Amino acid sequence: MKKSIILCFVLAFVGQISYSQALSYEKIPFGKIPKLQTINLGSIEDPYTAQLNSLEAPPVSGENYKAYLFELKKHISEIFPGNENKTVTTRSVVDAPILINNFFGNNTGPGIPLDNHLAISSGTEQIVSVMNSHIAIIDEQGEYLKNLTLSNFSSPVNVNQQRVFDPRMMYDPEQDRFILVFLSGSESGDTNIVVGFSDSNDAEGDWHVYAIPGNPNENTTWTDYPMVGLTQSDFFITGNLIRDNESWQLGFDETLIWQIDKDSGYAGEELNTVLWQDISFEGTNIRNLCPVTSADEVLESNMYFLSNRNFSVETDSFFMVEITGGIEDPTTSININMLKSDVNYGVPPDGRQPTATKTLQTNDARVLEAIILNDEIQFVGNTRNINNNFAGIYHGSIFDVSDAPALTIEHLHGGDLDYGYPGISWTGYDDSEFDCIISFSHSGPDRNPGNSALYYRPGEGYSDVITVKEGETIIDMLNGTTQRWGDYSGSQRRYDKPGEVWVSASYGINTSNFTWIGHLARPDYVSSTKNPELKINLSTYPNPTTDRIHFEFELADATERVRVNLLDIQGQKLDQLFSGYGKYSGKQLLSMNTSSLTSGVYLIQIESNGRILATRKFVKE
């Protein structure tokens, strides 16, 4: 049942257009939501991190929105067939980002879809990497501190663990805290948004856990696809309400915004909440509201959201929604601008793989991530490559946000490659520059699914694309032709180390879809804390392993002899795996059969000319 309702009608000027339109919404002081429990994540024992995935592809006539997308993309491919036009956006204007380090993101299993996200703290240097349906806490060298399933996290708080999905992570740079959000249940009678606030900056410590109703109107709807954002005082969650037993497109009811007093969550107190709903423009509910997060560590006082016509074959329309103040301000309301971009975008086709009969779902053209700095917003999403009608991404900017907003977008694509699910993070040294790193997934007829990144500097353009992780195999987990790529990926600035960004995206290995984490920096970055003796970065995967493990590193000089040693946990040398020279300088991959090793912890060590270049721990199960 709806609580006391404040019904508002506001006139909002349409950006760059001379007429105004009516915006309607409901502001509902939803009241207090009690804490369910405080749990200590480090004390949760989950030795098996087991999960059950269905390998049956959803039927194209079934009860989800992918049926609608299947028909829409089929129609688009008939109108705009793929062609051999490999014209790409002009790049090589600025230098490419630096890949500092990279490693396996979640070693507990694949995701269908992956839906990977991450957050990294400043104080403890912990990375919390989440995916469907696992949580991993990792240090900056890729060592696993904790692994558990979302079901195991939620089991003490008595919510539906049969289906827990769509995890999101945020790090609050002002409060030095983590926030975890995921969904529980996909039917109106049993749907919740599970929210965990860390009590400190230690992700292995206490978390205060809440369940926000996924069906607040007590009708036949459930919450899908959460997105999250922060201001100085509040935490925001957006979610789509879907009607039971209807397709996603026809069953879409509306997008809600939950505004939550974040300090009460950090303190483990009752949550003070406001629910914004029935947000419509020209009589149509606005969907998929993407929160615009602060690019730097100084959070905004107001919250912006971006939306668009995500199912359009080709359009130029975007919507910018603003909540004008904090939860404690009774005058807080909503403003909206409808903006026209200078370049069209549209629903992307599915991504291609080296096996032509197995494609990767790209979903629609919604805004996937957005950041704001000095009254300018930058954002990214999926789109159809207008030149050759394959899958690409767009990068947009909105200037003069608070006064007279104007929007431009640029298509980023790889010619004969497909791009999807981008993330964006600021890499500026101060707020006078709004340069950023854009990360994304890639795949194509000649490239296995992996992930890439590029650097953008305003006024100069885009760098060449660098590969963060190349896929080893295609993704082929589901019966049928269409495979799941992921619905989003993760990207966050390292707030206490300007110029650094951490990203997570999917890649194919053993025909499955796994998370890979990359540590990137702007091209002119020089770390004052970098160990001068560490000349190479070493990553290991899968870790733990049962029968085979891969070691990936980079050689600056192929003429230098390299030795790779196997050590026990005490550092005693057990064997020499390799002694010699790389054929070429650059990235190297060494694979090792571990079946002869007994279960336990080992070290891999790389040395050259008497110097230890890198050491990494791995576990043989």
C-alpha positions as CSV (number, residue, x, y, z in Angstrom):
1,M,0.0,0.0,0.0
2,K,1.3,3.4,-0.8
3,K,2.3,5.7,2.1
4,S,1.4,9.4,2.4
5,I,1.8,10.8,-1.1
6,I,3.0,14.2,-2.2
7,L,1.9,14.5,-5.8
8,C,3.9,17.0,-7.8
9,F,3.6,18.6,-11.2
10,V,6.6,20.5,-12.4
11,L,7.3,22.4,-15.6
12,A,10.7,21.6,-16.9
13,F,12.4,23.3,-19.9
14,V,13.5,21.0,-22.6
15,G,17.2,21.5,-23.2
16,Q,18.0,23.5,-26.3
17,I,14.2,23.6,-27.2
18,S,12.0,26.6,-26.9
19,Y,8.9,24.9,-25.5
20,S,8.4,23.3,-22.0
21,Q,6.8,20.0,-21.0
22,A,5.0,18.7,-18.0
23,L,6.8,16.4,-15.6
24,S,4.9,14.4,-13.1
25,Y,6.1,12.3,-10.2
26,E,5.2,11.1,-6.7
27,K,7.3,11.8,-3.6
28,I,6.5,9.3,-0.9
29,P,8.1,9.6,2.6
30,F,8.3,5.8,2.9
31,G,9.4,5.8,6.5
32,K,11.9,3.8,8.5
33,I,13.3,0.5,7.3
34,P,14.7,-1.6,10.2
35,K,18.1,-3.3,10.2
36,L,17.8,-7.0,9.8
37,Q,21.1,-8.0,11.2
38,T,24.8,-7.0,11.6
39,I,27.0,-9.7,10.1
40,N,30.7,-10.1,10.2
41,L,31.8,-11.0,6.6
42,G,35.1,-12.3,7.7
43,S,33.5,-14.9,10.0
44,I,31.2,-16.3,7.3
45,E,32.4,-19.7,6.3
46,D,31.7,-20.6,2.7
47,P,34.3,-23.2,1.7
48,Y,32.6,-24.4,-1.4
49,T,31.0,-21.2,-2.8
50,A,28.6,-23.4,-4.7
51,Q,26.0,-22.0,-7.0
52,L,23.5,-23.6,-9.5
53,N,23.3,-22.1,-13.0
54,S,20.7,-23.0,-15.6
55,L,22.3,-23.7,-19.0
56,E,19.1,-23.5,-20.8
57,A,18.8,-20.4,-23.0
58,P,15.6,-18.4,-22.2
59,P,13.0,-19.1,-24.9
60,V,12.5,-16.2,-27.4
61,S,8.8,-16.4,-26.8
62,G,9.2,-16.7,-23.0
63,E,8.4,-14.5,-20.1
64,N,11.3,-12.0,-20.2
65,Y,12.3,-9.0,-22.2
66,K,14.9,-10.8,-24.3
67,A,12.0,-12.2,-26.4
68,Y,11.2,-8.6,-27.4
69,L,14.9,-7.7,-28.0
70,F,15.3,-10.8,-30.1
71,E,12.6,-9.8,-32.5
72,L,13.7,-6.1,-32.4
73,K,17.3,-7.0,-33.3
74,K,16.2,-9.3,-36.0
75,H,14.1,-6.5,-37.5
76,I,17.1,-4.1,-37.2
77,S,19.5,-6.5,-38.9
78,E,17.1,-6.8,-41.8
79,I,16.9,-3.0,-42.2
80,F,20.6,-2.3,-41.4
81,P,22.6,-5.5,-42.4
82,G,26.2,-5.7,-41.3
83,N,28.7,-4.5,-43.9
84,E,32.5,-4.3,-44.5
85,N,32.7,-0.6,-43.7
86,K,35.5,-0.7,-41.1
87,T,35.8,3.1,-40.6
88,V,36.6,3.7,-37.0
89,T,36.5,6.8,-34.8
90,T,39.7,8.8,-35.2
91,R,42.1,7.8,-32.5
92,S,45.9,7.8,-31.8
93,V,45.6,11.6,-30.9
94,V,46.6,11.0,-27.3
95,D,48.7,8.3,-25.7
96,A,47.1,5.1,-24.5
97,P,46.5,4.3,-20.8
98,I,49.1,2.4,-18.8
99,L,48.2,-1.2,-17.7
100,I,49.8,-1.4,-14.2
101,N,48.6,-4.8,-13.2
102,N,45.8,-7.3,-13.9
103,F,44.5,-10.5,-12.5
104,F,41.6,-12.9,-12.1
105,G,38.6,-11.2,-10.6
106,N,36.4,-13.9,-9.1
107,N,37.8,-17.4,-8.9
108,T,34.6,-19.1,-7.7
109,G,32.8,-19.7,-11.0
110,P,31.3,-18.2,-14.1
111,G,28.3,-15.9,-14.3
112,I,25.2,-16.1,-16.5
113,P,25.3,-13.2,-17.2
114,L,28.4,-12.0,-15.5
115,D,27.1,-8.6,-14.2
116,N,30.5,-7.8,-12.6
117,H,31.1,-4.7,-10.5
118,L,33.7,-3.5,-8.1
119,A,34.8,-1.0,-5.5
120,I,38.2,-0.3,-4.0
121,S,38.9,1.5,-0.7
122,S,41.5,4.1,0.0
123,G,42.3,3.2,3.6
124,T,42.6,-0.6,3.4
125,E,43.4,-1.1,-0.3
126,Q,40.8,-3.8,-0.5
127,I,39.0,-4.6,-3.8
128,V,35.5,-5.9,-3.4
129,S,34.6,-7.7,-6.7
130,V,31.1,-8.9,-7.2
131,M,29.3,-10.8,-10.0
132,N,26.3,-13.1,-10.4
133,S,26.4,-14.6,-7.8
134,H,29.6,-14.2,-5.8
135,I,31.6,-11.8,-3.7
136,A,35.4,-11.7,-3.6
137,I,37.6,-9.5,-1.4
138,I,41.1,-9.2,-3.0
139,D,44.2,-7.1,-2.3
140,E,45.9,-5.0,-5.0
141,Q,48.2,-7.8,-6.0
142,G,45.4,-10.2,-6.7
143,E,45.6,-12.2,-3.5
144,Y,42.2,-13.5,-2.3
145,L,41.2,-12.5,1.2
146,K,37.6,-13.8,1.2
147,N,35.3,-15.7,-1.2
148,L,31.6,-16.3,-0.6
149,T,28.3,-16.4,-2.5
150,L,25.5,-13.8,-2.4
151,S,23.3,-16.5,-1.0
152,N,25.7,-17.1,1.9
153,F,25.9,-13.3,2.6
154,S,22.1,-13.0,2.7
155,S,21.3,-16.3,4.5
156,P,21.5,-14.8,8.0
157,V,18.9,-12.1,7.2
158,N,16.1,-14.4,6.0
159,V,15.5,-13.3,2.4
160,N,14.9,-15.4,-0.6
161,Q,18.2,-17.1,-1.5
162,Q,16.8,-19.1,-4.4
163,R,17.5,-16.3,-6.7
164,V,20.0,-13.6,-5.7
165,F,21.4,-11.5,-8.6
166,D,22.4,-8.1,-10.1
167,P,25.0,-7.1,-7.5
168,R,26.3,-3.6,-7.3
169,M,29.2,-2.1,-5.2
170,M,30.0,1.4,-4.2
171,Y,32.8,3.0,-2.2
172,D,32.1,6.2,-0.3
173,P,35.3,8.3,-0.4
174,E,34.1,10.8,2.1
175,Q,33.0,8.2,4.7
176,D,35.6,5.6,3.8
177,R,32.9,2.9,3.7
178,F,31.5,0.2,1.3
179,I,27.9,-0.3,0.2
180,L,26.7,-3.6,-1.4
181,V,23.4,-3.9,-3.2
182,F,21.8,-7.0,-4.8
183,L,18.3,-8.3,-5.6
184,S,16.5,-11.2,-4.0
185,G,13.6,-12.9,-5.7
186,S,11.9,-12.1,-9.0
187,E,8.2,-12.5,-8.2
188,S,5.9,-9.9,-6.7
189,G,5.3,-12.0,-3.6
190,D,8.9,-12.3,-2.7
191,T,11.2,-9.5,-4.0
192,N,13.6,-7.4,-2.0
193,I,16.6,-5.1,-2.5
194,V,19.3,-6.3,-0.1
195,V,21.6,-3.5,1.1
196,G,24.7,-3.9,3.2
197,F,26.6,-0.9,4.7
198,S,30.1,-1.6,6.0
199,D,30.6,-0.5,9.6
200,S,34.2,0.5,8.8
201,N,36.7,0.6,5.9
202,D,37.4,-3.1,6.4
203,A,35.4,-5.1,4.0
204,E,36.0,-8.3,6.1
205,G,34.5,-6.6,9.1
206,D,30.9,-5.9,10.2
207,W,28.1,-5.1,7.7
208,H,24.7,-3.7,8.6
209,V,22.1,-5.5,6.4
210,Y,18.7,-4.2,5.3
211,A,15.9,-5.5,3.0
212,I,14.1,-2.7,1.0
213,P,10.8,-4.0,-0.4
214,G,11.0,-4.8,-4.1
215,N,7.2,-4.4,-4.4
216,P,6.6,-1.3,-2.4
217,N,3.1,-0.7,-3.9
218,E,2.0,-4.2,-2.9
219,N,0.7,-5.1,-6.4
220,T,1.9,-7.6,-9.0
221,T,5.4,-6.1,-9.7
222,W,9.0,-7.0,-8.7
223,T,12.2,-5.0,-8.8
224,D,14.9,-5.6,-11.5
225,Y,18.2,-4.0,-12.6
226,P,19.3,-1.8,-9.7
227,M,21.7,1.1,-10.2
228,V,23.4,3.0,-7.4
229,G,24.7,6.5,-6.6
230,L,25.9,8.7,-3.7
231,T,25.7,12.3,-2.6
232,Q,27.1,14.1,0.4
233,S,24.1,13.0,2.6
234,D,22.3,10.2,0.8
235,F,22.5,6.9,-1.0
236,F,20.3,6.3,-4.1
237,I,19.1,3.1,-5.7
238,T,17.1,3.0,-8.9
239,G,15.2,-0.1,-10.0
240,N,12.7,-1.1,-12.7
241,L,9.3,-2.5,-11.6
242,I,8.3,-5.5,-13.8
243,R,4.8,-7.0,-13.7
244,D,4.5,-10.7,-13.0
245,N,4.3,-13.1,-16.0
246,E,4.8,-10.5,-18.7
247,S,7.6,-9.8,-21.0
248,W,10.1,-7.2,-19.8
249,Q,9.1,-4.7,-22.6
250,L,5.3,-5.1,-22.2
251,G,5.5,-5.8,-18.5
252,F,7.6,-2.7,-17.6
253,D,5.7,-0.7,-15.0
254,E,8.0,2.1,-14.0
255,T,11.5,3.0,-12.7
256,L,11.7,3.9,-9.0
257,I,14.2,5.9,-7.1
258,W,15.0,5.1,-3.4
259,Q,16.6,8.0,-1.5
260,I,18.2,6.8,1.7
261,D,20.0,8.5,4.6
262,K,23.4,6.8,4.3
263,D,24.7,7.8,7.7
264,S,22.0,5.7,9.4
265,G,23.1,2.8,7.3
266,Y,26.8,3.2,8.3
267,A,25.7,3.4,12.0
268,G,23.4,0.3,11.8
269,E,20.3,2.4,12.6
270,E,16.8,2.4,11.0
271,L,17.0,3.7,7.5
272,N,15.1,6.9,6.7
273,T,13.8,6.6,3.2
274,V,12.0,8.5,0.5
275,L,10.5,6.8,-2.6
276,W,10.2,8.6,-5.9
277,Q,7.8,7.0,-8.4
278,D,5.5,7.7,-11.3
279,I,8.3,9.8,-12.8
280,S,7.0,10.5,-16.3
281,F,7.6,12.9,-19.2
282,E,4.9,13.6,-21.7
283,G,2.8,11.0,-20.0
284,T,5.3,8.2,-20.4
285,N,7.3,6.7,-17.5
286,I,11.0,7.3,-17.7
287,R,12.9,4.0,-17.5
288,N,16.4,2.9,-16.5
289,L,17.5,5.9,-14.5
290,C,21.3,5.8,-14.3
291,P,22.6,7.7,-11.2
292,V,25.4,10.2,-12.0
293,T,28.2,9.8,-9.4
294,S,30.8,12.3,-8.4
295,A,34.0,11.9,-10.5
296,D,36.2,12.9,-7.6
297,E,36.2,12.4,-3.8
298,V,34.1,15.5,-3.2
299,L,30.5,14.3,-3.5
300,E,27.7,16.4,-4.9
301,S,24.8,17.8,-2.9
302,N,22.2,17.0,-5.6
303,M,21.7,13.8,-7.5
304,Y,21.4,13.6,-11.3
305,F,20.1,10.7,-13.3
306,L,20.3,10.0,-17.1
307,S,17.9,8.0,-19.2
308,N,17.1,7.6,-22.9
309,R,15.0,5.9,-25.4
310,N,16.9,2.6,-25.0
311,F,14.8,0.5,-27.4
312,S,14.8,2.9,-30.3
313,V,16.3,1.8,-33.6
314,E,17.8,5.2,-34.0
315,T,17.2,8.4,-31.9
316,D,18.9,11.4,-30.5
317,S,16.9,11.9,-27.2
318,F,18.3,11.7,-23.7
319,F,16.6,12.7,-20.3
320,M,18.4,14.3,-17.4
321,V,16.6,14.1,-14.1
322,E,17.7,16.0,-11.0
323,I,16.7,15.4,-7.3
324,T,17.4,18.9,-5.9
325,G,18.4,18.2,-2.3
326,G,18.9,15.8,0.6
327,I,16.4,13.5,2.2
328,E,16.0,15.8,5.2
329,D,15.0,18.8,3.1
330,P,11.2,19.0,2.7
331,T,11.6,21.3,-0.4
332,T,13.5,18.6,-2.3
333,S,11.8,18.0,-5.7
334,I,12.6,16.7,-9.2
335,N,13.6,18.7,-12.3
336,I,14.0,17.3,-15.8
337,N,15.6,18.3,-19.1
338,M,15.0,16.4,-22.4
339,L,18.2,16.8,-24.4
340,K,19.0,16.2,-28.1
341,S,22.4,14.8,-29.0
342,D,24.3,15.8,-32.1
343,V,24.7,12.2,-33.1
344,N,22.1,9.4,-33.1
345,Y,22.4,6.2,-31.2
346,G,20.3,3.0,-31.2
347,V,19.8,-0.6,-30.1
348,P,23.0,-2.6,-30.8
349,P,23.1,-6.0,-32.5
350,D,24.4,-8.9,-30.6
351,G,28.2,-9.3,-30.4
352,R,30.0,-11.7,-32.7
353,Q,32.5,-14.5,-31.7
354,P,34.9,-16.6,-33.8
355,T,32.2,-19.2,-34.0
356,A,29.5,-17.6,-36.1
357,T,26.7,-19.5,-34.6
358,K,27.3,-18.3,-31.0
359,T,26.6,-14.6,-30.4
360,L,26.7,-12.4,-27.3
361,Q,23.7,-10.5,-25.9
362,T,24.2,-6.7,-25.9
363,N,20.8,-5.9,-24.5
364,D,19.7,-2.3,-25.3
365,A,21.1,1.3,-25.6
366,R,20.5,2.5,-22.0
367,V,23.0,4.7,-20.2
368,L,25.3,2.3,-18.2
369,E,27.5,4.7,-16.2
370,A,27.9,8.4,-15.7
371,I,30.2,10.8,-13.7
372,I,30.0,14.5,-12.9
373,L,32.7,17.1,-12.3
374,N,32.5,20.9,-12.3
375,D,29.0,21.1,-13.9
376,E,29.9,18.6,-16.7
377,I,28.6,15.0,-17.0
378,Q,30.3,12.3,-19.0
379,F,28.5,9.0,-19.6
380,V,28.7,5.8,-21.7
381,G,26.4,3.1,-23.1
382,N,25.9,0.5,-25.8
383,T,24.8,1.4,-29.4
384,R,24.7,0.3,-32.9
385,N,27.7,1.2,-35.0
386,I,26.1,3.5,-37.5
387,N,28.8,2.9,-40.1
388,N,28.8,-0.9,-40.3
389,N,25.8,-1.9,-38.1
390,F,27.8,-4.0,-35.6
391,A,27.9,-3.4,-31.9
392,G,29.7,-0.4,-30.5
393,I,29.6,2.0,-27.5
394,Y,28.9,5.7,-27.2
395,H,30.6,8.3,-25.0
396,G,28.7,11.4,-24.2
397,S,29.2,14.8,-22.5
398,I,26.7,17.2,-21.1
399,F,28.0,20.7,-20.6
400,D,26.7,23.5,-18.4
401,V,24.5,21.0,-16.5
402,S,22.9,23.3,-14.0
403,D,22.1,26.2,-16.3
404,A,21.7,25.5,-20.1
405,P,22.7,21.9,-20.6
406,A,23.9,20.9,-24.1
407,L,24.8,17.3,-25.0
408,T,27.2,15.7,-27.5
409,I,28.0,12.0,-28.1
410,E,30.8,10.2,-29.9
411,H,30.6,6.6,-31.2
412,L,33.5,4.4,-30.3
413,H,33.9,1.2,-32.2
414,G,36.5,-1.2,-33.5
415,G,35.9,-1.7,-37.1
416,D,35.7,-5.5,-37.3
417,L,35.3,-5.8,-33.5
418,D,32.2,-5.5,-31.4
419,Y,32.3,-3.4,-28.2
420,G,29.9,-3.6,-25.2
421,Y,29.2,-2.7,-21.6
422,P,31.5,0.2,-21.0
423,G,32.5,1.9,-17.7
424,I,34.0,5.3,-17.2
425,S,36.2,6.8,-14.5
426,W,38.0,10.2,-14.1
427,T,41.8,10.2,-14.2
428,G,42.5,14.0,-13.7
429,Y,45.1,15.2,-11.2
430,D,42.9,18.2,-10.3
431,D,39.4,19.3,-11.3
432,S,40.6,21.6,-14.1
433,E,40.8,18.6,-16.4
434,F,38.1,16.0,-17.1
435,D,40.1,13.3,-18.8
436,C,39.0,9.7,-18.2
437,I,39.6,6.0,-18.9
438,I,36.8,4.2,-20.7
439,S,36.8,0.4,-20.3
440,F,34.7,-2.1,-22.2
441,S,34.3,-5.7,-23.4
442,H,35.3,-6.7,-26.9
443,S,34.7,-9.6,-29.2
444,G,34.7,-10.3,-32.9
445,P,34.9,-12.9,-35.7
446,D,38.7,-13.2,-35.1
447,R,38.9,-12.3,-31.4
448,N,37.7,-14.2,-28.4
449,P,35.7,-12.2,-25.8
450,G,38.0,-10.1,-23.7
451,N,38.2,-6.6,-22.3
452,S,39.9,-3.4,-23.4
453,A,40.3,0.3,-22.5
454,L,41.2,3.7,-23.9
455,Y,42.1,7.1,-22.7
456,Y,40.1,10.3,-23.4
457,R,41.4,13.9,-23.1
458,P,38.9,16.7,-23.8
459,G,39.9,18.9,-26.7
460,E,42.4,16.3,-28.0
461,G,40.4,13.1,-28.4
462,Y,40.8,9.4,-27.8
463,S,43.8,7.1,-27.6
464,D,44.3,3.8,-29.3
465,V,42.6,0.9,-27.6
466,I,44.7,-1.3,-25.3
467,T,43.9,-4.9,-24.4
468,V,43.4,-5.4,-20.7
469,K,42.7,-9.1,-21.1
470,E,42.4,-11.2,-24.2
471,G,39.9,-14.0,-24.1
472,E,41.2,-17.6,-24.4
473,T,38.0,-19.1,-25.7
474,I,34.6,-18.2,-27.0
475,I,31.7,-18.0,-24.5
476,D,29.5,-21.1,-25.0
477,M,27.6,-21.8,-21.7
478,L,24.0,-21.8,-22.7
479,N,22.1,-24.2,-25.0
480,G,21.2,-22.3,-28.1
481,T,22.9,-19.7,-30.2
482,T,22.7,-16.6,-28.0
483,Q,25.1,-16.4,-25.0
484,R,25.2,-14.0,-22.1
485,W,28.0,-11.4,-22.1
486,G,27.0,-9.4,-19.1
487,D,24.6,-6.6,-18.2
488,Y,27.2,-4.2,-16.9
489,S,30.9,-3.9,-15.8
490,G,32.8,-2.1,-13.1
491,S,35.0,0.9,-13.0
492,Q,36.2,3.1,-10.1
493,R,38.8,5.8,-9.7
494,R,41.4,5.2,-6.9
495,Y,40.5,8.3,-4.9
496,D,43.8,8.6,-2.9
497,K,46.0,8.0,-6.0
498,P,45.0,10.4,-8.7
499,G,45.4,9.1,-12.2
500,E,44.7,5.4,-11.3
501,V,41.5,3.5,-12.2
502,W,40.4,-0.1,-11.4
503,V,38.1,-1.9,-13.8
504,S,36.4,-5.3,-14.1
505,A,35.0,-6.9,-17.2
506,S,34.3,-10.3,-18.7
507,Y,36.5,-12.6,-20.7
508,G,36.1,-16.1,-22.1
509,I,38.0,-19.0,-20.7
510,N,37.1,-22.7,-20.9
511,T,34.0,-21.6,-22.9
512,S,32.8,-19.8,-19.8
513,N,32.4,-16.2,-18.8
514,F,34.7,-15.0,-15.9
515,T,35.7,-11.7,-14.4
516,W,39.1,-10.0,-15.1
517,I,40.3,-7.0,-13.1
518,G,42.6,-4.4,-14.5
519,H,44.7,-1.7,-12.7
520,L,45.1,1.2,-15.2
521,A,46.5,4.7,-15.2
522,R,46.5,7.8,-17.4
523,P,49.4,7.8,-19.9
524,D,51.7,10.3,-18.1
525,Y,51.2,8.6,-14.7
526,V,54.2,8.1,-12.4
527,S,53.6,6.4,-9.1
528,S,55.5,7.7,-6.1
529,T,54.9,4.5,-4.3
530,K,55.8,2.0,-7.0
531,N,58.4,-0.5,-5.9
532,P,61.5,0.2,-8.1
533,E,62.6,-3.4,-8.0
534,L,59.3,-4.7,-9.4
535,K,60.0,-4.6,-13.1
536,I,57.1,-6.8,-14.2
537,N,53.6,-7.5,-13.2
538,L,52.7,-11.1,-12.6
539,S,49.1,-12.5,-12.6
540,T,48.0,-16.1,-12.0
541,Y,44.7,-17.8,-13.0
542,P,42.7,-19.8,-12.2
543,N,43.7,-19.4,-8.6
544,P,42.9,-21.7,-6.8
545,T,43.6,-24.4,-9.4
546,T,43.1,-28.1,-9.6
547,D,45.1,-29.3,-12.6
548,R,46.5,-26.4,-14.5
549,I,47.5,-22.8,-13.8
550,H,48.6,-19.9,-16.1
551,F,51.2,-17.2,-15.2
552,E,51.0,-14.0,-17.2
553,F,53.7,-11.3,-17.1
554,E,55.5,-8.8,-19.3
555,L,59.1,-8.6,-20.4
556,A,60.6,-5.2,-21.3
557,D,63.6,-6.8,-22.9
558,A,63.6,-10.2,-24.6
559,T,67.4,-10.4,-24.5
560,E,67.4,-10.8,-20.7
561,R,67.5,-14.3,-19.3
562,V,64.5,-15.1,-17.2
563,R,64.1,-17.9,-14.6
564,V,60.7,-19.0,-13.3
565,N,60.9,-20.9,-10.0
566,L,58.4,-22.9,-8.0
567,L,58.7,-22.4,-4.2
568,D,56.9,-23.7,-1.2
569,I,55.1,-21.4,1.2
570,Q,58.2,-21.0,3.3
571,G,60.1,-19.7,0.2
572,Q,62.2,-22.8,-0.3
573,K,62.8,-23.6,-4.0
574,L,61.1,-26.8,-5.1
575,D,61.9,-26.7,-8.8
576,Q,62.8,-24.5,-11.8
577,L,60.0,-24.3,-14.3
578,F,61.8,-22.3,-17.0
579,S,65.2,-20.8,-17.7
580,G,65.8,-19.0,-20.9
581,Y,64.7,-16.0,-23.1
582,G,61.4,-14.8,-24.3
583,K,61.0,-15.0,-28.1
584,Y,59.8,-11.4,-28.1
585,S,59.6,-8.6,-25.5
586,G,56.1,-7.8,-24.2
587,K,53.4,-10.1,-22.7
588,Q,54.4,-13.7,-21.9
589,L,52.2,-16.6,-20.8
590,L,53.6,-19.6,-19.0
591,S,51.3,-22.6,-18.3
592,M,52.0,-25.3,-15.7
593,N,50.4,-28.7,-15.0
594,T,49.8,-28.8,-11.3
595,S,48.3,-32.4,-11.1
596,S,51.6,-33.7,-9.6
597,L,51.5,-31.2,-6.7
598,T,49.9,-32.1,-3.4
599,S,47.2,-29.8,-2.2
600,G,48.5,-26.6,-0.5
601,V,49.9,-23.1,-1.0
602,Y,52.8,-22.5,-3.4
603,L,54.8,-19.5,-4.7
604,I,55.8,-18.7,-8.3
605,Q,58.8,-16.5,-8.6
606,I,60.4,-14.8,-11.6
607,E,64.0,-13.6,-11.5
608,S,66.6,-12.2,-13.8
609,N,70.3,-11.5,-13.4
610,G,70.0,-12.3,-9.7
611,R,67.1,-9.9,-9.1
612,I,63.7,-11.0,-8.0
613,L,61.2,-9.4,-10.4
614,A,57.9,-10.7,-9.0
615,T,56.5,-13.3,-6.6
616,R,52.9,-14.5,-6.5
617,K,51.1,-17.0,-4.3
618,F,48.8,-19.7,-5.7
619,V,46.7,-22.5,-4.2
620,K,46.5,-26.1,-5.5
621,E,43.3,-27.7,-4.4
